[in-house]
Amino acid sequence: MRLTTALVQRAFVGTHFIAVAAAATTAQASSVAPLNYFLHAAGPAAAPTMRLGWALAGISVTVTVVIAGLLIAAIVRKRPAATSDSLNAEAGGMRWIYIGTGVSSAALLAMLVYILITLESVATPATHPQLTITVTAYDWWWKVDYADDPSPARNFSTANEIHIPVGEPVKIALKSADVVHAFWVPQLAGKTQTIPGQTNEQWIQADRAGIYRGQCSQFCGAQHAHMAFDVVAQSPADFNVWRDAQGQAAASANESSVAAGRHLFAERCAGCHTIRGTDADGLQAPDLTHLNSRRMIAAGEVTNTPDHVLDWIEHAQSIKPEALMPSIALSANDAAALSAYLATLH
């Protein structure tokens, strides 16, 4: 019965996610369908890779067609009649081997040169990045640290949502807190692994405003496929407004209507989560100071609505089995109080 309930919940979440994705596609194609990177690139770090993908796909198709043609020709070709004990050597066979080896070697060499040229073209941005963001991969979510500003008020942590200014290269310092992951925003850049004990670097740049989906592309465990994030590209002015707001502590929530929820959060959630401006300073889970400013929760698993947040708290292990977030049993009164408090975290 418990398994059936879990499957029903997963089916509901999956259906809801598909519906949300379809709606987002209508509103803005870049926010979903990450495999559109084969057709669309939104930044200078992705465009050369897209063209390389076209070239490699074209060569692969050509090779497939040639091999299929040769196979068909070999099948329909009529050999001269010969006795079963004949050991006569066939003439001319080596010529095709020489031709095939020569053409293949030339094609492979040309592909290698083109790949190296592409790697060089995306190795460094045209201008020095003015913004550096540190992204740490966890099983199975992304911690995002903005810590490069001289003003401490503009430095903070968030989760699963990276905001960048349009038209500017952004340096991404990549770390891992547990196993090997891979940071990939298909329409903005290629893949870079996050390796425990090592800091790797990548740069991304968006030429136009939009929401670009990112994904872990290195198998990292049971919820690897559900380890997504958003890159939100904004105008420089909008980005600065967002960063100033994110750097602020949580608004005071001492009103009687939410005091019970705040107390409950301190008792049940503060060991893992941080809410700046309160005593909650946990470091093992996402910073929730500005929870309601985010589009998605649970690393892209569900949309950020009060009902989904509460459902995630109570059924995390049904929605995302084996995640470190436990399912927390709440009474009706506790659920209402906690939901009311979390709704204040803008």
C-alpha positions as CSV (number, residue, x, y, z in Angstrom):
1,M,0.0,0.0,0.0
2,R,2.8,2.4,0.9
3,L,4.6,1.6,-2.4
4,T,1.3,2.2,-4.3
5,T,0.9,5.5,-2.6
6,A,4.4,6.5,-3.4
7,L,4.0,5.6,-7.1
8,V,0.8,7.6,-7.3
9,Q,2.5,10.6,-5.7
10,R,5.5,10.3,-8.1
11,A,3.1,10.0,-11.1
12,F,1.2,13.1,-9.9
13,V,4.5,15.1,-9.5
14,G,5.7,13.8,-12.9
15,T,2.5,14.8,-14.6
16,H,2.5,18.2,-13.0
17,F,6.1,18.8,-14.1
18,I,5.3,17.9,-17.7
19,A,2.4,20.3,-17.7
20,V,4.6,23.1,-16.2
21,A,7.3,22.4,-18.8
22,A,4.8,22.6,-21.6
23,A,3.5,25.9,-20.4
24,A,7.0,27.3,-20.0
25,T,7.8,26.2,-23.5
26,T,5.0,28.4,-24.8
27,A,6.2,31.3,-22.7
28,Q,9.9,30.9,-23.5
29,A,11.5,28.1,-25.4
30,S,14.9,28.5,-23.7
31,S,13.6,27.7,-20.2
32,V,12.9,24.0,-21.1
33,A,13.9,21.4,-23.6
34,P,17.6,21.5,-22.9
35,L,18.4,19.3,-25.9
36,N,17.5,22.3,-28.1
37,Y,21.2,23.2,-27.7
38,F,21.7,21.2,-31.0
39,L,19.5,23.8,-32.7
40,H,20.0,27.0,-30.6
41,A,22.9,28.5,-28.7
42,A,22.5,31.5,-26.4
43,G,26.1,32.5,-25.8
44,P,29.6,32.6,-27.2
45,A,30.7,29.6,-25.2
46,A,28.0,27.4,-26.7
47,A,27.8,28.6,-30.4
48,P,31.2,27.0,-31.4
49,T,30.2,23.7,-29.7
50,M,26.8,23.7,-31.5
51,R,28.5,24.1,-34.8
52,L,31.0,21.3,-33.9
53,G,28.0,19.1,-33.1
54,W,26.5,19.8,-36.5
55,A,29.8,18.8,-38.2
56,L,30.2,15.6,-36.2
57,A,26.6,14.7,-36.8
58,G,27.0,15.3,-40.5
59,I,30.1,13.1,-40.6
60,S,28.4,10.4,-38.6
61,V,25.4,10.4,-40.9
62,T,27.7,10.3,-44.0
63,V,29.7,7.3,-42.6
64,T,26.4,5.5,-41.8
65,V,25.1,6.0,-45.3
66,V,28.3,4.9,-46.9
67,I,28.6,1.8,-44.8
68,A,24.9,1.0,-45.4
69,G,25.5,1.4,-49.2
70,L,28.5,-0.9,-49.2
71,L,26.7,-3.5,-47.1
72,I,23.7,-3.5,-49.5
73,A,26.1,-3.7,-52.5
74,A,27.9,-6.6,-50.9
75,I,24.6,-8.4,-50.3
76,V,23.2,-8.0,-53.8
77,R,26.5,-8.5,-55.7
78,K,26.5,-11.7,-57.7
79,R,29.8,-13.7,-57.4
80,P,30.9,-15.9,-60.2
81,A,30.1,-19.5,-59.7
82,A,32.9,-21.5,-58.1
83,T,33.3,-25.0,-56.8
84,S,33.2,-25.5,-53.1
85,D,36.8,-26.5,-52.8
86,S,38.1,-23.5,-54.8
87,L,40.9,-21.6,-53.1
88,N,41.4,-18.9,-55.8
89,A,42.4,-15.5,-54.4
90,E,40.1,-12.6,-55.2
91,A,41.7,-9.7,-57.1
92,G,41.2,-6.1,-56.3
93,G,39.9,-6.4,-52.7
94,M,42.9,-4.6,-51.1
95,R,42.3,-1.5,-53.2
96,W,39.0,-0.8,-51.3
97,I,40.8,-1.3,-48.0
98,Y,43.5,1.2,-49.0
99,I,40.9,3.7,-50.1
100,G,38.8,3.2,-47.0
101,T,41.8,3.5,-44.7
102,G,43.0,6.7,-46.4
103,V,39.6,8.4,-46.4
104,S,38.9,7.4,-42.8
105,S,42.3,8.7,-41.6
106,A,41.9,12.0,-43.4
107,A,38.4,12.5,-42.0
108,L,39.5,11.6,-38.4
109,L,42.5,14.0,-38.7
110,A,40.2,16.8,-39.9
111,M,37.8,16.1,-37.1
112,L,40.6,16.2,-34.5
113,V,41.9,19.6,-35.8
114,Y,38.4,21.0,-35.8
115,I,37.7,19.8,-32.2
116,L,41.0,21.3,-31.0
117,I,40.2,24.6,-32.7
118,T,36.7,24.6,-31.0
119,L,38.2,23.8,-27.6
120,E,40.6,26.7,-28.0
121,S,37.8,29.1,-29.0
122,V,35.8,28.4,-25.9
123,A,38.7,28.1,-23.4
124,T,38.6,31.7,-22.3
125,P,36.1,34.6,-22.8
126,A,36.9,37.6,-24.9
127,T,36.9,39.9,-21.8
128,H,37.9,39.2,-18.2
129,P,34.8,38.1,-16.1
130,Q,33.8,40.7,-13.5
131,L,31.6,38.2,-11.7
132,T,32.7,34.9,-10.1
133,I,30.2,32.4,-8.7
134,T,31.1,29.3,-6.8
135,V,28.8,26.3,-7.4
136,T,29.1,23.3,-5.1
137,A,27.4,20.0,-6.2
138,Y,25.7,17.9,-3.6
139,D,23.7,14.7,-3.8
140,W,21.3,15.9,-5.4
141,W,21.2,19.7,-5.5
142,W,23.4,22.7,-6.2
143,K,24.7,25.3,-3.7
144,V,25.4,28.7,-5.3
145,D,27.7,31.2,-3.5
146,Y,28.0,34.8,-4.5
147,A,31.1,35.8,-2.5
148,D,33.2,38.0,-4.8
149,D,31.8,41.5,-3.9
150,P,33.8,43.9,-1.7
151,S,30.5,44.6,0.1
152,P,29.5,41.8,2.5
153,A,25.9,42.8,2.1
154,R,26.0,41.6,-1.5
155,N,27.5,38.2,-0.7
156,F,25.2,35.3,0.1
157,S,24.3,31.6,-0.7
158,T,21.3,30.4,-2.6
159,A,20.4,27.0,-4.2
160,N,19.6,25.6,-7.6
161,E,19.2,29.0,-9.3
162,I,22.0,31.0,-10.8
163,H,21.4,34.6,-11.8
164,I,23.8,36.3,-14.3
165,P,23.8,39.6,-16.2
166,V,23.2,39.4,-19.9
167,G,26.1,40.1,-22.2
168,E,28.8,39.6,-19.6
169,P,31.1,36.5,-19.2
170,V,30.7,34.9,-15.8
171,K,33.3,32.7,-14.2
172,I,32.0,29.6,-12.5
173,A,34.2,27.9,-9.8
174,L,33.0,24.3,-9.5
175,K,33.3,22.1,-6.4
176,S,31.8,18.8,-5.2
177,A,30.8,18.0,-1.6
178,D,30.5,14.2,-2.2
179,V,31.0,12.4,-5.5
180,V,31.8,13.4,-9.1
181,H,29.1,15.4,-10.8
182,A,29.1,17.4,-14.0
183,F,27.8,21.0,-14.4
184,W,26.1,21.5,-17.8
185,V,24.0,24.4,-19.2
186,P,23.6,23.1,-22.8
187,Q,22.6,26.4,-24.4
188,L,25.3,28.4,-22.6
189,A,28.4,26.1,-22.4
190,G,29.8,22.6,-22.4
191,K,30.2,20.2,-19.5
192,T,32.7,20.5,-16.7
193,Q,33.1,17.9,-13.9
194,T,32.9,18.8,-10.3
195,I,35.4,16.6,-8.4
196,P,35.8,16.2,-4.6
197,G,38.8,18.0,-3.3
198,Q,39.4,20.0,-6.5
199,T,38.1,23.2,-7.9
200,N,37.4,23.3,-11.7
201,E,36.5,26.4,-13.6
202,Q,34.1,27.2,-16.4
203,W,32.7,30.4,-17.9
204,I,29.2,31.1,-19.3
205,Q,27.6,34.0,-21.0
206,A,24.1,34.6,-22.1
207,D,23.5,36.9,-25.1
208,R,19.8,37.4,-24.3
209,A,17.6,37.4,-21.2
210,G,15.9,34.1,-20.4
211,I,15.8,31.0,-18.2
212,Y,18.3,28.3,-19.3
213,R,18.0,24.8,-17.8
214,G,21.1,23.2,-16.4
215,Q,21.6,19.5,-15.5
216,C,24.1,17.2,-13.8
217,S,25.4,15.1,-16.7
218,Q,27.6,12.7,-14.7
219,F,25.8,9.7,-13.1
220,C,26.0,10.4,-9.4
221,G,23.4,8.1,-7.8
222,A,19.7,7.4,-7.6
223,Q,18.5,10.9,-8.2
224,H,21.0,11.9,-10.8
225,A,18.3,12.6,-13.4
226,H,16.6,14.9,-10.9
227,M,19.5,17.2,-10.2
228,A,18.7,20.2,-12.3
229,F,19.1,24.0,-11.9
230,D,18.1,27.2,-13.6
231,V,20.4,29.9,-15.0
232,V,18.4,33.2,-15.1
233,A,19.9,35.8,-17.4
234,Q,18.8,39.3,-16.6
235,S,19.7,42.8,-17.7
236,P,22.6,44.2,-15.6
237,A,20.2,46.5,-13.8
238,D,17.8,43.8,-13.0
239,F,20.7,41.5,-11.9
240,N,22.0,44.2,-9.5
241,V,18.5,44.7,-8.0
242,W,18.2,40.9,-7.5
243,R,21.6,40.6,-5.9
244,D,20.9,43.5,-3.5
245,A,17.7,41.9,-2.4
246,Q,19.2,38.4,-2.0
247,G,22.0,39.8,0.2
248,Q,19.4,41.0,2.8
249,A,18.5,39.0,5.8
250,A,15.0,37.5,6.1
251,A,12.3,39.9,7.1
252,S,11.2,39.8,10.7
253,A,8.5,37.2,11.2
254,N,7.5,37.6,14.9
255,E,3.8,38.2,14.2
256,S,1.6,35.8,16.2
257,S,0.3,34.2,12.9
258,V,3.7,32.9,12.0
259,A,5.5,32.8,15.3
260,A,4.5,29.1,15.8
261,G,5.8,28.2,12.4
262,R,9.1,30.0,13.0
263,H,9.5,28.1,16.3
264,L,8.7,24.8,14.6
265,F,11.3,25.6,11.9
266,A,13.9,26.3,14.5
267,E,13.2,22.9,16.2
268,R,12.8,20.7,13.2
269,C,14.7,22.3,10.3
270,A,17.4,24.7,11.5
271,G,20.0,21.9,11.9
272,C,20.3,21.6,8.2
273,H,18.9,24.9,6.7
274,T,20.0,28.5,7.1
275,I,17.7,31.5,7.3
276,R,19.9,34.6,7.6
277,G,18.7,36.9,10.3
278,T,17.5,34.0,12.5
279,D,19.2,31.4,14.6
280,A,18.8,28.8,11.8
281,D,22.4,28.3,10.5
282,G,22.5,24.7,9.2
283,L,25.0,24.1,6.4
284,Q,23.9,20.7,5.0
285,A,20.9,21.9,2.9
286,P,19.8,24.8,0.8
287,D,19.8,28.3,2.3
288,L,16.1,29.3,2.6
289,T,16.4,33.0,3.3
290,H,14.7,34.0,0.1
291,L,12.9,30.7,-0.6
292,N,10.0,32.3,-2.4
293,S,12.1,34.2,-4.9
294,R,13.0,30.9,-6.6
295,R,11.1,29.3,-9.5
296,M,11.6,25.7,-8.6
297,I,12.5,23.6,-5.5
298,A,14.1,20.2,-4.9
299,A,16.7,20.9,-7.7
300,G,14.1,21.4,-10.3
301,E,11.8,18.6,-9.3
302,V,8.6,20.6,-8.6
303,T,7.5,24.2,-9.0
304,N,7.8,26.5,-6.0
305,T,4.3,27.0,-4.7
306,P,3.1,26.8,-1.0
307,D,1.3,23.5,-1.6
308,H,4.4,22.0,-3.3
309,V,6.7,23.2,-0.6
310,L,4.6,21.6,2.1
311,D,4.2,18.4,0.0
312,W,8.0,18.3,-0.3
313,I,8.5,18.7,3.4
314,E,6.1,15.9,4.3
315,H,6.8,13.5,1.4
316,A,10.4,14.2,0.3
317,Q,11.3,10.5,0.2
318,S,8.4,9.8,-2.0
319,I,9.1,12.6,-4.4
320,K,12.9,12.1,-4.4
321,P,13.9,8.7,-2.9
322,E,17.3,8.5,-1.2
323,A,17.7,12.3,-1.0
324,L,19.1,13.5,2.3
325,M,15.9,15.5,2.9
326,P,13.8,13.3,5.2
327,S,10.0,13.1,5.0
328,I,8.8,15.0,8.1
329,A,5.5,14.1,9.7
330,L,3.4,17.1,10.6
331,S,0.1,17.5,12.3
332,A,-2.5,19.7,10.4
333,N,-1.8,22.6,12.8
334,D,2.0,22.3,12.5
335,A,1.7,22.1,8.7
336,A,-0.4,25.2,8.5
337,A,2.0,27.1,10.9
338,L,5.1,26.1,9.1
339,S,3.6,26.9,5.7
340,A,2.6,30.3,6.9
341,Y,6.1,31.0,8.2
342,L,7.8,29.8,5.0
343,A,5.5,32.0,2.9
344,T,7.2,35.1,4.5
345,L,10.6,34.2,3.1
346,H,10.7,36.4,0.0
